[in-house]
Amino acid sequence: MKHLLFAILALALFSCTCDYPESYNMEITDAQIENLRILKEVEWPKAYREQDTILLDRILANEFQFIQADGFYSNKEIEMDYIKNNEYTYDSFHFEIKRFDIFENGTAIVSGTGHILIDTTKITYESSNVLILRNGEWKAISSHVSGVK
């Protein structure tokens, strides 16, 4: 009987402390939605263009992973080092958002086409980015680039 009571108590305690992601709903404000759009279209490119490690540090989560077009895996530390040591060489850059979805658990997917101009050479690539809302700020946790032309 003692063991049965302990098992029931443990089961009740366990069932009350589980946090199931599928039942977790986070309220996303209009300002947070606009902040995400600005982050992807303005701030992220600005961090690379101006070699702004403080801004990039704010954008990338510590667990950020980046799969480059050649299959190379990068992370936050590598990206921070890259912008410190590599000057921006593009004449222009803009990111055309084609998918902009924010889910009820505070996860966002932003994907689209990057457009680069170097002298008279036009380069495009496709990019998918996963971001999470953490302590009221969007943090990039994953990026993937492919289809460089």
Secondary structure, 3 states (H helix, E strand, C coil): CHHHHHHHHHHHHHHHHCCCHHHCCCCCCHHHHHHHHHHHHHHHHHHHHCCCHHHHHHHEEEEEEEECCCCCEEEHHHHHHHHHHCCCCCCEEEEEEEEEEECCCCEEEEEEEEEEEECCEEEEEEEEEEEEEECCEEEEEEEEEECCC
